[in-house]
Each structure stands twice: as structure tokens, then as C-alpha cells.
Amino acid sequence: MSEMMRLLRKDLRRLRWLLGLWILILVTRVTLVGEGASIGPDPFRSATAFREMAGMLAMLETLMMALLIARLVHDEPLVGMNAFWLTRPYHRAALFSEKLTFVLVALVLLPSAADVASMLWFHTGAAAQLAAASNYVPSHLTSALTFFVIAVLTASLGSFVLTIVGAVAMVIALGGVIISLSVLTAREPDQYGTLVIDSNPTAGLVLSAAFVIATSAVIVYQYRNRRRPIAIVLAVAALIVPMFVAAWWPWRLTPPPPTLGAWADRAVVRIDQQDPVELGRIGSDASGTRLVVAHVPIAGMPRDYFVRLAGVRSRLIMPDGTVIRTERTGSARRGSHRGITGADMPVSTLLDASVLNAPTSLYDAGSETWPPLVALSESQYAKYRGQTGRLEARFEFQVMRGIRRAVALRPAAGFDDGTSRFEIVGTARQVDGYSVEIRRWRAQSLVDPAFTPDDTFVLFNRARKSALTQRGEQRTGGIGIGVRAGGALTAALPYVFSRAGMGLDLAGSGTFSVNQTIALFPMDGSSPDAVDADWFSGAELMVLEARYAGVLTRSVSVDAFTIPAAPTN
Amino acid sequence: MEPVIAANNLSCRYRRTEAVRDLTFAVEPGTIFGLLGPNGAGKTTTIRALMNILRPSAGEVRVLGVNSRRLGAKELVEIGYVSENQQLPSWMTVRDLLAFCKPMYPTWDDGFAAKLVTDFDLPLNVRIARLSRGMRVKAALITALAYRPKLLVMDEPFSGLDPVVRDDLVRGVLERVGDGQWTVLLSSHDLDEVERLVDAIAFLDNGGLVLTEPLITLMSHFRRVEVTLPDGAAAAEAADPAWIGRSAAGRVVQFVHSAYTGPGSDLEIGARYPGARVDVDPMTLRDIFLAVARHTRGGNRLPSVNAEEVRS
């Protein structure tokens, strides 16, 4: 038997009880993920309990991983001078290989196997398994390496725990200092934010890779040289350097954000100057801002596309030569005005059907979005109200695409969407309507952008050309895997970095998630005659998804643009 | 023949503290060498440096012909190590420990190990965590002896042990080393046991080497001298720097002669104290150690001894 195998056998024997507990935790997690996704109706208490248990289990898993690594490494500690192994004929390469093998098998491979089992519970295919594996394997690896590094720099469990507590306290304190400084030195916030939705996980990928390399280097160094002061310096560098590498990494490793199709080249944007509106002073002090918004229709946009947000960079040249410059994104929401660009997409339009209960929109029910064309100070408004000037505006429109999918209204019906699946768990006729229990699981690969489903559900009777919209939901279950207690810290990093003026987008950190809800379709406002038993038997579930499609950019000039003399309302 | 251990201007620092400075000594093959000194003298640091546990800040130690910094598994197969501070795998039973150690050493002798277990009356199926301190040292000693190492290094092995256990261990070591094939380096401040064991010693104090020489030579040139002066005679100051630890009470003057050569020294003392009665007694290692330690702690140094003169 080789020296490595002999050491491995020794550690397996020594840690057998802890390993047993570790496996029990993993099995519990698999069960919890499987069962937690389908707790059933009237679920609030159970769902909350399951989520609490899942959170507790994630924390327990992290603690157990830390304990196992500490016990494993400290049996042959690399710090101190009294360890038994130091004066025995150990080959350091064999010792390192043994510890690494143990960590990889017990603390990376086993949890990964649990993740596979959790996903198999939902009959996930190979593509989804591979996608999620590319995410959770590095996640387990980075967690294990973090504890491994701390273990090789400490001599005992006590010092290991104190080091972790100290490190966390230091990071929190550092974050607090950075945030405090940035708040104290904060400038006026930029009024023009980007409209491109680009959830780019490159920084997260680079950070993970750099962290794995850096921590591995510290561990190898310590096993080779056993010099703690230098190893500590390397470990601090391993903590800090990858963040800067990730923040300043110049190359994109993932696909670029989507762009609009050929229609975008032909689309025509104009300003409807018949109906500009001044919204009244914005801001509570005397130096408040006046915004002038107007209807900006887009011709040539396909029927299933719509604009969610607009950004404007404009200059209004007044007759006296004054140039009023404006750079703003965002929108003024005015329920009483007509839509500027088809700012949302009513279900009735999308399905070409009459809505029997309360009408709803795909994006934002009942509101319209008007872009701010001109922003004036109080003094400018007082001087130029009612006057006309030349407006030159450059628009950016955040364009979404409405995607429709029809699902038969029966259990197990559904559709696959890449590495995710949507399916109906059950349906039930209620006294005042209908309910559909829906499950959606999603596996995300390491390079997938962060994704938050933005779905609207509609019961649609194609023959009768009528629909019932969803008016509420009950969460009945749902759980994610690959989430650890350290996740909060990782989530805090981008914020700290952004406050420090550096970009660090760690999007795409999810792994596999299951959500189960009961969508409610009440018949309030509809005629009981119109929604009878036959209506439901002939209905199907329409899943309406608003998916980011790209940004449309246009420049528009208006020779005579009049600033309204008074707020319209 | 090359020494088994050769320290050459060895210095070791713990941050700003110089624990060992400029240490030079050699341990010849087949000898039992005692590294002696009070607590904090630098004995453990020296042993850690030669076992490659600690990196010397200057100088070097060669062990079995290899620089201690390069001491690896190949060399450690021939070295046994027992220390009062050593952390044995406490979760193992003695049987587990022996089974775990055995594959590391090609020369492991099961029969010898079994005999040592019997001789030391060690329970095989008890966890090391539950053993007494003496039993743990015995277990460590078995794992260090069972493969018949060329060099056995023992750092304060008798510290804190009861007399029976100490006697067991001393006999254990003496019996096994008696054939002269092993070399032993032993650090201790338990001088009674050391005196029974060692062939040569090095005295360390405050990180420095006070003296190093074979025990037989050492014992021969250290003598306790008591001079009883005649009535009315005044006690003269000590003239010879080799007379250390001088004290006077009434007509009696006492000191230690650190370079006693026999009749020549008697004549010298007689000339210094005419008409006085002079009693010269041999000293135990403990007495020599105490005298030397007290002397050197005052910043004094011992005069060098002419070995030829001592032998004559």
C-alpha cells in the first residue's frame, strides 16, 4: 500500500463518525430539496419551516465542511513544532496528495453527488446536470479551498475558528470603512444609467479561477516549506489579488448581451410634439427640477416587442442661444396618459383576446411610461415656459420581447426551455375561480447570466377568444442548491467594490433552483355565464414571459419644441 | 569516522530572541551524548534545528552526513525521536500506533517491538489519550526504537516522570544502546539519570555552549575543594580563574576546581593556602552542572582545560 493510501485509510478511520454525519447532512439536503419543492397547498407555515430548515442545513453543511477540513489537516499540522509527523519519515508530497484527495472526494465530490441526486429528483436531463455542475463544483471547491488554506495556517481547531471569526470581522470592518468613506465622499448620482441588461458573469468566473489558483498556491507552498509568516502573506494576497484581477479583467468570457433583430434598423422613432407635458417640480427644495415628457412612438417594432425603459440625452436650443442639456433615464409613470411607445403590452393585445376579469399587462399593469425629454431648473422653467426651441434628442429604448407558450391544463404538462423546465403540478376549480399549481426548475451554468423569470400566467380559451388573468399566487415550495452560508459575503463583494469605484459583477452565482407556486385566477368582475365549466375544460395556460431583447438607439430632432406653460395635471 | 551529529556555529532565533548562538559540537558514532542545561538554555531549540523542525538563522547542523535542512523521509527512517512535547496521535490505541508506524520503517522489528511492549508493561488496546504521561513516553520510545535507528534523539524524555518509570526508560535505553551500534543524543536537566547514561556532554546556558567534552574527562578535572585555614590566617582571594564558586565562612574556604590535574593542583592549592588543611573531593555531574551554571550566569567563562594534563 502506498504511503498516500495508508494516510488516507488512517484519516478515513479517524474521521469516520464525522464523515457519517456529513453524509447524513447531504442526504437530508437531497431529501429536503426534493420534498421542499412540493409541500402542497396551504403551505405557508410548512414552506417557511422548510426554508428555515434549508438555511440551517446550508449553514450546518458549511460548518461541517470547516470542521472536517480542520480535523483532517490538523492531524498533521503544518504549524507548530511538536507534531508527531514532523520527525517521522513522511513524504510531504504524499501527505499533500492525501489531504487534497480527501478534500476533493469527501468535500467536493460528495456534495456534488448530492447535487446530482437533488436534480435527479426532478428528472433533470444531462444538459441541465452539466450546466449546474459547472456552477456548483467550483462553488464546493472554493469553499473547501478557503477552509483548507485557513487550516494549513493554523495548528488547532481553536485557532482555526478564531482565524475565521477574525477574518470575517476584518472583512465586515473593511466593508464598513469603504462604504462609510464612499458615502461621505459621494457625488451627485448620475441621472443616466445604462439600459443594456448585461448580466456578465465574467468577473465571477475570473474571481473563482484566480481564487482557486491563489489558494492552491498557498496550500502547496505551506506543504512544501512550512513557513507560516510567508504563507500568511501569500494567503492575504490570495484573498485580495483575485478581486482586483476580476475587477480589472479586460476580456469577456461569456456571450455578449442580445441585440435586436433586423427590424431595429428600419424602426422609426418620432416625438409627438402635440402633447408634451410638464410634470411639476421634482424635489423638495427650491432648486427642484422640472421635467418635460412627451409621447415618443416607435414605428416598425414587431407586435411581440415592447419598450420598458427609455433614456434621453438631449439639448434644447432656445432662441436666445441658451442650450439646456438633459441626460436622464427612467420614466415618469402617468396612469392617466396614453402610452408613449406601447410602454407595456396588454394581455388582450398579446393574445388578441378579451380579458374576462381584471385586465393586466405583460410588464406593468395600468401604467404608462413617458421619457423625460428636457430637465429644467426652476429658474430656467420660469424664464422659458411657453417658449419654443430646437430639440435634438438621442434616445435609448430598453426593448423587451413577449414570449408566449401554451401549456395544456393538466398535471405533468409543461415545456423545456434550455436547461430549465416548466410544468403543471395540479389544477383545481375554486368557488370563485381556478387555481393552477406550477413548478419551474432551472439549472444555471457558470457562464449563464443571472436570470430572474418574469412570467405572467393567463388562462386562455382559444375557441372563445377570452382569457382570465392571474391575480395572485401562493408560494407552496421551492428551494435552491449550491447556496452556502458564505454566500452573503460573496454577495456583499460587488457592492463594496462598486462603492470603491470598481466594477465587480458576480452575476450567475445560482446553481439549481426549484420554485413551486399556486397561481390564482379569480373570476372577479367577469360574468359567471362567460366562465363556466366548459370554458375551463377548453382553456389552456399561457405563460407570458417578458425577456430582454436589446437596446434601440435613435436620434430625433424637432425644430419647434414648446415647453408647456403649466403642468398638465 | 564522520560524527553522527556535527553542529557548526549553529544559531537559531525566535523572532528577536536568539535562542541558540554560535553552537559548535560533535556527537561521535556509538556514543550517548547529553545536551545539558537549565530550562531555557537552548537544548530543545538545538534539537529542533537538527531534526529540521526549526530553520537555523545561521550556521548548520549535519545529521548522519546530511545538512539538517535537507533532512527528509529517507534520513528520518534512520532516526528515532522522543520528546516530552511531542503530540502523539491521541485517538489511536498503542496497537494502532505501532501498526501505523511499522510500514514507515523498512527495518521495523516486530519481535523487538513486542518485547519492548512487554518490558514497558504497556497496554496495547488503550487509547493514547487515556495513557498516563509516563506511558505515553514509553509508547513514543517504542515507536522510536522498534526499527533500531542509527540515531536516537531524546528531548527531555524523563521530565515529570515518576522514579519507577524513569528507571524503566533509562534501563530500556541503556540495554538497547549497549551494543554500541546506536548513537543517542539526549537532552535533559535530570542529571542523575544522565550521569548513568552519557559518554559525553555539552553544557548549554542562555543559548551558548559552556563546555563540551567526554564525561570521564569532565568528571576527572572537576573537584570540590575545602580549605580549612590555620588559626589567625586570613582567607586569601582565589588566584586561579579555574577556581570557581568560591565562598568563605570563618576559617573554611570552599571552591570548585574546574581544571584539577591531581598532584600539580594539590601543590598549587597548598602554596596558596600555606599551613591549611585541604580536602579535595570528586563531584557528581549534578554538582558540576550547578557550579558551572552559577559561574557562567555571572557572565564568567570557564578556562580551557588541557586534556593531556588532565589525563596525566
Interface residues (C-beta under 8 A of the other chain):
Chain A: M1 E3 R6 K10 R14 D75 M81 N82 A83 F84 L86 T87 R88 P89 Y90 H91 R227
Chain B: R48 M51 I53 L54 R55 G72 A73 K74 L76 V77 I79 Y81 S83 N85 Q86 Q87 L88 P89 W91 F100 C101 P103 M104 Y105 V153
